[in-house]
């Protein structure tokens, strides 16, 4: 679809979205919106209109880009439409306020009902303001004031002192709240200069009596602040007005306020742009800095934006727009943006976890580029019956002892504010320090929490071990992978040999480069087998060419040895068998890595794999036919095959051997049988962990009994009545039975809000972990972020970048306007942006 088609297809929806957006903004209309804001918006309107002339000039070019012209025009029209609609509505609101506040006579009968207690503060109209200003600050004089007993015991100032009125005439005391307020900031705190005003002095009240006085006390600090000075100035201006129309007399002041408001909006736009660039780089796992700050990606992208945005470029060029010539491109500023984004993502994740009813925990470790042992913690939970797995911690831990890892888990959960009461299950790899029943993390966690936490071994690690143990019984299998590793090393250690192989592979459409054999991920070996099988002829041709033409004797000899090994019948037939076998096991491993997978679906998938392997085991004809297939394939490649010679060689070891088909059939069946037995053993573990949930699946729901409901009441927290649970599931039984998969069941349960106990049980089931694949995916991001060029990165910054790179949906959903305001509050800034007040 072209960009023009995309515009035509989405215009109506985008218009509707823009109307909704404007409507939301208008509903959130701030009463602080003034004539100055209208003027600032009109200036922005004027800036947009000036772009029309540039668009018209584009059409004068002989071969102007029509598609780009239409896209820019469409975008400009949307911006003009949204802005004009907002300005029109705001003018309407301002006009209504002006009319309602018109008149200079105070309605004293109405005014007498206005409370002067500062705690009863609200948004006042001009008449009410004039009434309060006429009477002045609320100086309550009491014979005694309420005392703070804690402060009194410490022999510190424990109550309000009316003598403070003398030194600070704008100070007010609230009897209702036993706290003090600032009269100026309470009534006139909103406006230019009030961006850093503290809410306590205007709406909440201050009652830290022991910290009020002194040169560094709260009273002196506040009444000397710029926020108070600007509020006091607005109070004086208001008291001197002769009409009710703001600042109409002082045209210069109005113009200055307009320019200030315009500068605040410009500052906000710049900060949002800088944060957005940081978001892009962290999202894509890209580095921020180069060898020098001026050459880093962050600065380079800002320079790119400046070439496309004259306003942004002018801000950096005009030093008068930037107090103290700040530009926030320094690496310290970049780190602040990273912290801001990472903390916002982390906060959002923690909020989701705290809203969840149940959680499961997984952890794993890896060694990074700087040789540090890095642990990640992943929390699995269900949000509206959509399973999520989120990272909450990435920390260096110099220990592999189960007790130490357990304490690390509990400390990180406490630091994040996550209740351990919600933990229902845990999953780790099969290492003894993690999975041992006595000293592993799984045992330590249950001991620390004082209750049994269900442990489910990682499905992916368990399946990888199944393949490893099941295949090591055959020397032919071990030799096959030894040859594959030799082949990989031979071609990848030399650029010249690698180039020759690539040249040969380029002549065919389906050629694949030889791949390394992973020591930890046995499922990756399937890719290595598939690559050699697919590119077998090209690899043979390349080895022949090297053995005949290479000038180095050692290289020629190695190529000849590899060629002989690859052309052997025993290697090729094992290669065919393993390709077929590991295609099935690899499909299982890939399926087990899915986040949305639940335990019951995992059990069904493993059982299906077992069934297929048993069928392969029983089909002797299929296994025996592989000998003939291998022979024909090799003959097509002009490779001589002497089956009789191979048979005689094997008969020296096994005298009762009658044929090659018999020999290889025995080997293949042993491998299949071993893998099958290992899978059955793991399946029995899963069945034991979920035995009371197995009849919740669509195909077994009709078997669900009251006794199982009673057991589930003991397992699932906060199930008040097992008979009610049984009744709810009986009512849902028909719908569940008609579902094709557990994914459909989640949709049914999500919509069944009238069945709280059934929802709780299925929520519990969905939260049970199947694998720790998300931890492994985090390590993949770790390798992309912490490279040898960034090996000195400290762990806190690494974690922030990891959060942004992994939790992209959370990062994309952040409100940059809110982040810009948070950025200004992190510390005193040289520049100011519009306030929410």
C-alpha positions in Angstrom: 0.0 0.0 0.0 1.4 3.4 -1.0 1.5 6.4 1.4 -1.4 8.0 -0.6 -3.5 4.9 -0.3 -2.8 4.8 3.4 -4.0 8.4 3.8 -7.2 7.7 1.9 -7.8 4.5 3.8 -7.3 6.1 7.2 -8.6 9.7 6.8 -12.0 9.1 8.3 -10.6 7.2 11.3 -7.9 9.7 11.9 -10.4 12.6 11.7 -12.5 10.8 14.3 -9.5 10.1 16.4 -8.5 13.8 16.2 -12.0 14.9 17.2 -11.9 12.5 20.2 -8.4 13.8 21.1 -9.6 17.4 21.0 -12.7 16.5 23.0 -10.6 14.9 25.7 -8.3 18.0 25.8 -11.3 20.2 26.0 -12.9 18.2 28.8 -9.6 18.6 30.7 -9.7 22.4 30.0 -7.6 24.2 32.6 -9.1 27.3 34.1 -5.7 28.8 34.1 -6.0 29.2 30.3 -5.8 33.0 29.7 -5.6 35.5 26.9 -1.8 35.0 26.8 -2.4 31.3 26.0 -4.7 32.3 23.1 -2.1 34.6 21.7 0.6 31.9 21.9 -1.7 29.4 20.1 -2.4 32.1 17.4 1.4 32.5 16.9 1.6 28.7 16.4 -1.3 29.0 14.0 0.6 31.7 12.2 3.7 29.5 12.0 1.6 26.7 10.5 0.1 29.0 7.9 3.5 30.2 6.8 4.3 26.6 5.7 1.5 26.8 3.1 3.7 29.1 1.0 6.5 26.5 1.1 4.1 23.8 -0.1 2.9 26.1 -3.0 6.5 26.7 -4.0 7.1 22.9 -4.3 4.5 22.7 -7.1 6.7 25.1 -9.2 9.5 22.5 -9.4 9.4 20.7 -12.8 9.4 17.2 -11.3 8.1 17.8 -7.8 7.3 14.8 -5.6 3.5 14.5 -5.7 3.1 11.9 -3.1 5.3 13.8 -0.5 3.4 17.0 -1.3 0.0 15.3 -0.6 1.3 13.7 2.6 2.7 17.0 3.9 -0.5 18.9 2.9 -2.7 16.3 4.7 -0.6 16.5 7.8 -0.6 20.3 7.8 -4.4 20.3 7.5 -4.8 18.0 10.4 -2.6 20.2 12.6 -4.5 23.3 11.6 -7.8 21.6 12.2 -6.9 20.4 15.7 -5.4 23.7 16.7 -8.2 25.8 15.4 -10.8 23.6 17.1 -9.0 23.8 20.4 -8.5 27.6 20.2 -12.2 28.1 19.3 -13.4 26.1 22.3 -11.0 27.9 24.7 -12.1 31.3 23.5 -15.7 30.2 24.1 -14.8 29.2 27.7 -12.8 32.4 28.3 -15.8 34.5 27.0 -18.1 32.6 29.4 -15.8 33.3 32.3 -15.5 37.0 31.4 -19.3 37.4 31.2 -19.9 35.5 34.5 -17.3 37.7 36.2 -18.4 41.0 34.7 -19.4 43.7 37.2 -17.5 45.5 40.0 -20.1 45.3 42.8 -19.5 42.6 45.4 -22.6 40.7 46.3 -22.1 40.9 50.0 -25.1 38.6 50.8 -23.4 35.9 48.7 -19.9 36.8 49.9 -20.7 36.3 53.5 -21.0 32.5 52.9 -17.4 32.3 51.6 -15.2 30.6 54.1 -11.9 32.4 54.9 -10.3 29.3 56.4 -7.5 28.5 53.9 -8.2 24.8 54.1 -11.5 25.4 52.3 -9.7 26.7 49.3 -11.3 26.4 45.8 -11.3 28.2 42.5 -12.7 31.6 43.1 -14.3 34.1 40.6 -13.3 37.7 40.6 -16.0 38.8 43.0 -15.0 36.2 45.5 -11.3 37.1 45.1 -12.0 40.7 45.7 -14.0 39.8 48.8 -11.1 37.7 50.2 -8.4 40.3 49.2 -10.5 43.0 50.9 -10.4 41.1 54.2 -6.8 39.9 53.8 -5.1 36.8 55.2 -6.9 34.8 57.8 -5.0 35.6 61.1 -6.6 33.3 63.6 -5.6 34.3 67.2 -6.2 31.5 69.8 -5.2 31.3 73.4 -3.5 28.0 72.6 -3.0 25.9 69.5 -3.1 22.1 69.0 0.3 20.5 69.8 2.1 17.7 68.1 2.9 15.2 70.9 5.8 13.6 69.2 7.5 16.9 68.7 6.7 17.9 72.3 8.3 14.8 73.7 11.4 15.7 71.7 11.3 19.2 73.3 10.9 20.9 69.9 8.5 23.5 68.6 5.2 21.6 68.6 2.5 24.1 67.6 1.7 27.2 65.7 2.9 30.5 67.1 0.8 33.6 66.3 3.9 35.8 66.6 4.8 34.6 63.1 2.1 36.8 61.7 4.3 39.8 62.5 7.3 38.7 60.4 5.2 37.1 57.7 2.0 39.1 57.1 0.7 36.8 54.3 0.8 33.8 56.6 -2.6 32.2 57.3 -3.6 29.6 59.9 -6.3 27.0 59.4 -8.2 25.9 62.4 -9.8 23.0 60.5 -6.5 21.5 59.4 -4.1 22.8 62.1 -1.7 24.0 59.4 -0.5 27.2 57.7 -0.9 28.5 54.2 0.4 31.4 52.1 -2.4 33.9 51.3 -0.8 35.0 48.0 0.1 31.5 46.7 -3.4 30.1 47.7 -5.2 32.7 45.6 -2.8 33.7 42.9 -0.2 30.9 42.7 -1.1 29.9 39.2 0.7 31.9 36.5 4.1 32.8 35.1 6.8 32.2 37.7 4.7 29.6 39.6 6.0 26.5 37.9 8.0 25.4 40.9 5.5 26.4 43.6 4.9 23.8 46.3 1.3 22.5 46.7 1.7 22.5 50.5 1.6 26.3 50.8 -1.5 26.6 48.5 -3.7 23.6 49.0 -2.4 21.0 51.5 -1.0 23.1 54.3 2.3 23.0 56.2 2.5 21.7 59.8 6.2 20.9 60.3 6.3 23.2 63.4 9.9 22.3 64.4 11.2 23.3 61.0 9.4 26.6 60.5 11.8 29.2 61.9 15.4 30.0 61.5 17.4 31.3 58.5 16.9 28.0 56.8 13.4 27.4 58.0 10.3 26.7 55.8 8.9 30.2 56.4 12.0 32.1 55.2 12.5 29.7 52.3 9.0 30.1 51.0 8.5 33.9 51.4 11.8 34.5 49.7 11.1 32.1 46.8 10.5 33.3 43.3 7.1 31.4 43.2 5.9 33.5 46.2 7.2 36.7 44.7 5.3 36.2 41.4 2.1 35.3 43.4 2.5 38.4 45.5 3.0 40.5 42.4 -0.3 39.1 40.9 -2.1 39.9 44.2 -0.9 43.5 44.0 -1.9 43.8 40.4 -5.4 42.4 41.2 -5.9 44.8 44.1 -5.0 47.8 41.9 -7.3 46.9 39.0 -10.3 49.1 38.3 -12.0 46.6 36.0 -12.4 42.8 35.9 -10.5 42.2 32.7 -7.0 40.8 33.4 -4.0 43.0 32.5 -5.8 45.0 29.8 -4.2 48.2 31.2 -0.6 47.0 31.0 0.0 46.2 27.4 3.7 45.7 27.8 3.2 43.2 30.6 0.7 41.3 28.5 3.2 41.2 25.6 6.0 40.0 28.0 3.7 37.3 29.4 2.8 36.2 25.9 6.5 35.8 25.0 7.2 34.0 28.2 4.3 31.6 27.6 5.5 31.0 24.0 9.1 30.3 25.3 7.7 27.8 27.9 5.9 25.9 25.1 9.1 26.0 23.0 11.1 24.6 25.9 8.6 21.9 26.4 8.8 20.9 22.7 12.6 20.8 22.9 12.6 18.6 26.0 10.0 16.3 24.5 12.1 16.0 21.4 15.2 15.1 23.4 13.3 12.5 25.5 11.9 11.0 22.3 15.3 10.6 20.8 16.5 8.9 23.9 13.4 6.6 23.7 14.2 5.7 20.1 17.8 4.8 20.8 17.0 2.8 23.9 14.2 1.0 22.2 16.4 -0.1 19.4 19.3 -1.1 21.7 21.6 1.5 20.1 24.4 3.3 21.8 24.0 6.9 22.8 27.6 8.1 22.8 30.6 7.7 20.4 34.3 8.2 21.1 33.4 11.8 21.7 30.1 13.3 22.8 29.8 15.3 19.6 30.0 12.1 17.5 27.4 10.0 19.4 24.1 8.7 18.0 22.1 11.0 20.3 23.7 14.2 19.1 23.7 12.9 15.5 19.9 12.3 15.6 19.3 15.8 17.1 21.4 17.3 14.3 19.2 15.3 11.8 16.0 16.7 13.4 17.4 20.2 13.3 17.9 20.0 9.6 14.1 19.2 9.2 12.8 21.4 12.0 13.6 25.1 11.8 12.1 25.8 15.3 14.3 23.1 16.9 17.4 24.4 15.0 16.7 28.0 16.1 16.5 27.0 19.7 20.0 25.6 19.6 21.4 28.5 17.5 19.8 31.4 19.5 21.6 31.5 22.9 19.1 34.0 24.2 16.4 31.2 24.2 18.7 29.1 26.4 19.6 30.5 29.8 23.2 29.8 30.7 23.6 28.4 27.1 22.2 25.0 28.2 21.5 22.4 25.5 21.1 19.1 27.4 23.2 17.2 25.0 25.9 16.2 27.5 26.2 12.6 28.5 24.9 13.4 32.0 21.7 14.8 30.5 21.4 11.7 28.3 21.7 9.5 31.3 18.9 11.5 33.0 16.6 10.8 30.0 17.5 7.1 30.2 16.7 7.1 33.9 13.4 8.9 33.3 12.3 6.5 30.6 13.5 3.4 32.5 11.9 4.4 35.8 8.6 5.2 34.0 8.6 1.7 32.3 9.5 0.0 35.6 6.8 1.9 37.5 4.2 0.8 35.0 5.3 -2.8 35.2 5.2 -2.8 39.0 1.7 -1.3 39.0 0.5 -4.1 36.7 2.1 -6.7 38.9 0.5 -5.3 42.1 -2.9 -5.3 40.4 -2.5 -9.0 39.5 -4.0 -11.6 41.8 -1.3 -14.3 41.4 2.3 -14.2 40.2 5.0 -16.7 39.4 8.7 -16.0 39.5 11.6 -17.2 37.3 15.3 -16.3 37.3 18.4 -17.3 35.4 22.0 -16.0 35.0 24.6 -15.4 32.4 28.1 -14.1 32.2 28.3 -10.7 30.3 31.1 -9.2 28.2 32.8 -7.9 31.4 32.8 -11.3 33.0 30.2 -10.5 35.6 27.5 -12.9 36.6 24.2 -11.2 35.8 20.9 -12.4 37.1 17.4 -11.5 35.8 14.1 -11.8 37.5 10.9 -12.3 35.4 7.4 -12.1 36.9 4.6 -14.0 35.1 1.1 -12.9 35.7 -2.3 -12.6 34.1 -3.9 -9.2 33.2 -7.4 -9.6 32.1 -6.6 -13.2 31.2 -3.8 -12.2 28.9 -0.5 -13.6 30.2 2.4 -11.3 30.6 6.0 -11.9 31.6 7.9 -8.8 32.7 11.4 -8.2 33.8 11.7 -6.5 37.2 15.4 -6.8 38.0 18.8 -7.2 36.5 21.6 -7.4 39.0 25.1 -8.6 39.4 25.5 -11.4 42.0 28.8 -13.0 42.7 27.4 -16.3 43.9 25.8 -19.4 42.6 24.6 -20.8 45.9 20.9 -21.5 46.1 20.4 -19.6 49.5 22.2 -16.5 48.2 20.1 -16.5 45.0 16.9 -16.9 47.0 17.8 -13.9 49.3 18.5 -11.9 46.1 15.1 -12.7 44.8 13.3 -11.7 48.0 15.3 -8.5 48.4 14.5 -7.4 44.8 10.8 -8.2 45.4 10.8 -6.1 48.6 12.7 -3.3 46.8 10.0 -3.3 44.1 7.2 -3.3 46.6 5.8 -6.7 45.3 4.1 -8.8 47.9 5.4 -12.4 48.3 1.9 -13.5 49.3 1.0 -13.5 45.6 3.7 -16.0 44.6 2.1 -19.3 43.6 4.8 -21.0 41.5 8.5 -20.8 40.5 10.5 -22.1 37.5 14.2 -22.4 36.9 16.6 -24.5 34.8 17.8 -27.9 35.9 21.0 -26.9 37.6 21.4 -28.3 41.1 21.7 -24.9 42.7 18.3 -23.9 41.3 16.3 -27.1 41.2 17.6 -29.3 44.0 15.0 -30.4 46.5 17.1 -29.6 49.5 19.5 -26.8 48.8 18.2 -25.3 45.5 16.5 -22.0 45.1 13.1 -23.8 44.8 13.6 -25.3 48.3 15.0 -22.1 49.9 12.1 -20.0 48.6 9.5 -22.3 50.2 11.5 -22.3 53.5 11.7 -18.5 53.6 8.0 -18.0 52.8 6.9 -20.7 55.2 4.7 -22.5 52.6 5.1 -24.8 49.7 5.7 -22.9 46.4 5.0 -25.1 43.4 8.2 -25.7 41.3 7.9 -26.4 37.6 11.1 -27.3 35.8 11.8 -25.2 32.7 10.3 -27.0 29.7 12.9 -25.8 27.3 15.9 -26.8 29.4 14.3 -30.1 30.2 13.6 -30.8 26.5 17.2 -29.9 25.6 18.5 -32.3 28.2 16.1 -35.0 26.8 17.7 -34.6 23.4 21.2 -34.6 24.8 20.8 -37.7 27.0 18.8 -39.6 24.5 21.3 -39.1 21.6 24.5 -39.7 23.4 23.9 -43.5 23.4 25.0 -43.6 19.8 28.6 -43.1 18.7 27.4 -42.4 15.2 25.4 -39.5 16.6 28.4 -38.1 18.5 30.7 -38.5 15.4 28.1 -36.7 13.2 28.1 -33.6 15.4 31.9 -33.7 15.8 32.2 -33.5 12.0 29.7 -30.6 11.8 31.8 -28.7 14.3 35.0 -29.4 12.4 33.2 -28.1 9.3 32.1 -24.9 10.9 35.6 -24.2 12.4 37.3 -24.9 9.0 35.3 -22.4 7.0 34.9 -19.7 9.7 38.4 -19.5 10.8 39.6 -18.3 7.4 38.1 -15.4 5.4 39.4 -17.0 2.2 37.7 -20.3 2.8 34.5 -18.6 4.0 34.4 -16.6 0.8 34.8 -19.7 -1.4 31.8 -21.3 0.4 29.7 -18.2 0.1 30.5 -18.0 -3.6 29.4 -21.6 -4.1 26.2 -21.1 -2.0 25.3 -18.0 -4.1 24.8 -20.3 -7.1 21.8 -22.0 -5.5 18.6 -20.5 -4.2 18.3 -22.5 -1.0 21.9 -22.6 0.2 22.6 -22.1 3.9 25.8 -21.2 5.6 27.2 -23.8 8.1 26.3 -22.9 11.7 28.0 -23.3 15.0 26.9 -25.9 17.5 25.5 -24.3 20.7 26.8 -26.0 23.9 23.8 -24.9 25.9 21.0 -24.9 23.4 20.8 -28.4 21.9 17.7 -27.4 19.9 20.0 -25.0 17.9 21.8 -28.1 16.6 18.8 -28.7 14.3 19.7 -25.5 12.4 23.3 -26.8 12.0 22.0 -30.1 10.7 19.5 -28.4 8.3 22.2 -26.0 7.0 24.6 -28.9 6.1 21.9 -31.1 4.6 20.5 -28.2 2.5 23.9 -27.1 1.3 25.5 -30.5 1.1 26.4 -30.5 -2.6 27.9 -26.9 -2.4 30.0 -27.8 0.7 31.3 -30.9 -1.1 32.2 -28.9 -4.2 34.0 -26.2 -2.1 36.0 -28.8 -0.2 37.0 -30.4 -3.4 38.1 -27.1 -4.8 40.2 -26.3 -1.7 41.8 -29.7 -1.6 42.9 -29.3 -5.3 43.9 -25.7 -5.5 44.9 -24.4 -2.1 48.6 -23.6 -1.8 48.9 -24.5 1.9 49.6 -28.2 2.5 47.8 -28.3 5.9 44.7 -26.7 4.5 44.6 -29.2 1.6 45.0 -32.1 4.0 42.3 -30.9 6.3 39.9 -30.3 3.4 40.6 -33.8 2.1 39.9 -35.3 5.6 36.6 -33.4 5.9 35.6 -34.4 2.4 36.1 -38.0 3.1 34.1 -37.8 6.4 31.2 -35.9 4.7 31.2 -38.4 1.8 31.0 -41.4 4.1 27.7 -43.3 4.0 27.5 -43.5 7.8 27.7 -39.7 8.2 25.1 -39.0 5.5 22.5 -41.5 6.7 22.8 -40.3 10.3 22.4 -36.7 9.0 19.1 -37.6 7.3 17.8 -39.3 10.4 18.7 -36.5 12.7 17.2 -33.9 10.4 13.9 -35.7 10.6 14.1 -36.5 14.3 15.2 -33.0 15.4 12.7 -31.3 13.3 10.0 -32.7 15.6 11.9 -32.0 18.8 12.8 -28.5 17.6 9.2 -27.8 17.0 8.4 -28.8 20.5 11.1 -26.5 22.0 9.9 -23.5 19.9 6.4 -24.1 21.1 7.4 -24.3 24.7 9.1 -20.9 24.5 5.8 -19.0 23.8 4.8 -16.6 26.6 1.1 -17.3 26.2 1.5 -21.1 26.6 -0.2 -22.6 29.7 0.7 -25.9 31.5 -2.2 -27.9 30.0 -1.4 -27.0 26.5 2.2 -27.8 27.1 1.2 -31.2 28.4 -0.8 -31.8 25.2 2.0 -30.7 23.0 4.6 -33.0 24.7 2.1 -35.9 24.5 1.7 -35.3 20.7 5.4 -35.3 20.3 5.7 -38.6 22.2 3.0 -40.1 20.0 4.8 -39.1 16.8 8.1 -40.5 18.1 6.4 -43.8 19.0 4.9 -44.0 15.5 8.4 -43.4 14.0 9.7 -46.1 16.4 7.2 -48.7 15.2 7.7 -48.0 11.5 10.6 -50.3 10.7 10.0 -49.9 7.0 10.5 -46.2 7.1 13.7 -46.5 9.1 15.1 -49.2 6.9 14.2 -47.2 3.8 16.6 -44.4 4.9 19.5 -46.6 3.8 18.2 -46.7 0.2 17.4 -43.0 0.3 20.9 -42.1 1.5 22.5 -44.4 -1.2 20.5 -42.8 -4.0 21.2 -39.2 -2.8 25.0 -39.9 -2.7 25.0 -41.6 -6.2 23.2 -38.5 -7.6 26.2 -36.5 -6.3 28.6 -38.9 -8.0 29.8 -40.2 -4.6 30.8 -43.8 -4.7 29.0 -45.9 -2.1 30.1 -49.4 -1.3 27.4 -50.8 1.1 29.0 -54.3 1.1 32.3 -52.9 2.4 30.5 -51.0 5.1 28.5 -54.1 6.1 31.7 -56.2 6.3 33.3 -53.6 8.5 30.4 -53.6 10.9 30.1 -57.4 10.9 33.6 -57.6 12.4 32.1 -56.1 15.5 28.6 -57.7 15.3 28.9 -61.1 13.8 25.1 -61.7 13.8 24.5 -58.5 11.7 22.7 -59.4 8.5 22.2 -56.0 6.7 23.0 -52.3 7.0 19.2 -51.7 7.3 19.2 -53.9 10.4 22.2 -52.1 11.9 20.9 -48.5 11.4 17.4 -49.5 12.3 18.7 -50.7 15.7 20.6 -47.5 16.3 17.8 -45.2 15.3 15.3 -47.0 17.4 17.5 -46.8 20.4 17.8 -43.1 20.0 14.1 -42.6 19.5 13.3 -44.9 22.5 15.7 -43.0 24.8 14.3 -39.6 23.8 10.8 -40.9 24.2 11.5 -42.3 27.7 13.0 -39.0 28.8 10.0 -37.0 27.4 7.6 -39.3 29.3 9.5 -38.7 32.5 9.3 -35.0 32.1 5.6 -35.3 31.2 4.9 -37.2 34.4 6.5 -34.3 36.3 4.1 -31.8 34.7 1.1 -34.1 35.2 1.9 -34.4 38.9 2.2 -30.6 39.2 -1.1 -30.0 37.5 -3.1 -33.2 38.3 -6.0 -31.2 39.9 -6.2 -28.9 36.9 -6.1 -31.4 34.1 -9.9 -31.6 33.8 -10.3 -27.9 33.2 -9.3 -28.3 29.5 -12.0 -28.3 26.8 -11.6 -32.1 26.1 -11.8 -33.1 29.8 -14.1 -30.5 31.3 -17.0 -33.1 31.4 -14.9 -35.2 33.8 -14.5 -32.4 36.4 -15.9 -33.6 39.8 -16.8 -32.2 43.2 -13.8 -33.9 44.7 -11.5 -31.9 42.3 -13.3 -28.7 43.2 -12.6 -29.5 46.8 -8.9 -30.0 46.1 -8.8 -26.8 44.1 -10.2 -24.9 47.1 -7.2 -26.1 49.1 -4.7 -25.1 46.3 -6.1 -21.8 45.0 -6.1 -19.0 47.6 -9.4 -17.3 48.5 -11.8 -19.9 47.1 -14.6 -19.7 49.7 -16.8 -22.6 48.7 -15.9 -25.6 46.6 -19.5 -26.4 45.8 -20.1 -22.9 44.4 -16.9 -23.4 42.3 -18.2 -26.7 41.0 -21.6 -25.1 40.2 -20.0 -22.3 38.2 -17.8 -24.7 36.2 -20.9 -26.9 35.5 -22.7 -23.8 34.1 -19.6 -23.0 31.9 -19.0 -26.6 30.9 -20.9 -26.5 27.6 -19.1 -23.3 26.4 -15.7 -24.6 27.5 -16.2 -28.0 25.9 -17.0 -26.3 22.5 -13.6 -24.5 22.5 -10.9 -25.5 20.2 -8.0 -24.6 22.5 -7.2 -23.1 25.8 -6.9 -19.7 24.1 -10.6 -19.8 23.4 -11.2 -20.8 27.0 -9.4 -17.7 28.3 -11.8 -15.6 26.1 -14.8 -17.3 27.6 -13.6 -16.9 31.2 -12.7 -13.3 30.6 -16.3 -12.6 29.6 -17.8 -14.6 32.4 -17.7 -11.9 35.1 -20.5 -13.6 37.0 -18.4 -16.6 37.8 -15.7 -15.2 40.2 -14.5 -18.6 41.5 -14.1 -20.1 38.1 -12.2 -17.0 37.0 -9.9 -17.3 40.0 -9.1 -20.9 39.2 -8.3 -20.3 35.5 -6.3 -17.2 36.5 -4.2 -19.4 38.8 -3.7 -22.0 36.0 -2.7 -19.4 33.5 -0.1 -17.9 35.9 1.7 -21.2 36.3 5.1 -21.0 34.3 6.2 -23.4 31.6 9.7 -22.2 30.8 12.2 -19.4 31.5 12.5 -18.5 27.8 11.9 -14.8 28.7 15.0 -14.8 30.8 16.9 -16.1 27.8 15.5 -13.4 25.6 16.7 -10.8 28.1 20.2 -12.2 27.8 20.0 -11.8 24.0 19.2 -8.1 24.6 22.1 -7.9 27.1 24.5 -9.0 24.4 23.2 -6.3 22.1 23.4 -3.5 24.7 26.5 -4.4 26.7 29.0 -4.9 23.9 32.8 -4.7 24.2 32.6 -1.0 23.4 30.2 -0.5 26.4 31.6 -3.0 28.8 32.2 -0.4 31.5 28.5 0.4 31.8 27.2 0.3 35.4 24.4 -2.0 36.3 21.8 0.6 37.0 22.1 2.2 33.6 22.2 -1.2 31.9 18.9 -2.2 33.6 17.2 1.0 32.5 18.3 0.4 28.9 17.3 -3.3 29.1 13.8 -2.3 30.3 13.4 0.1 27.3 14.6 -2.5 24.8 12.6 -5.5 26.2 9.4 -3.8 27.3 8.7 -1.9 24.1 5.0 -1.8 24.5 5.3 -0.1 27.8 7.9 2.3 26.4 5.8 3.2 23.4 2.8 3.9 25.7 4.6 6.6 27.8 3.2 10.1 27.8 6.1 12.4 26.8 4.4 15.5 28.0 4.1 14.0 31.5 7.7 12.8 31.3 8.9 16.3 30.4 7.2 17.7 33.5 8.7 15.0 35.6 12.1 15.8 34.2 11.8 19.5 35.4 11.1 18.3 38.9 14.1 15.9 39.1 16.2 18.9 40.1 16.4 22.7 39.6 16.5 23.3 35.8 17.9 26.3 33.9 14.8 26.3 31.7 11.1 26.2 32.5 8.2 24.5 30.8 4.4 25.1 31.2 3.1 23.9 34.6 0.1 21.7 35.3 -1.1 24.0 38.0 
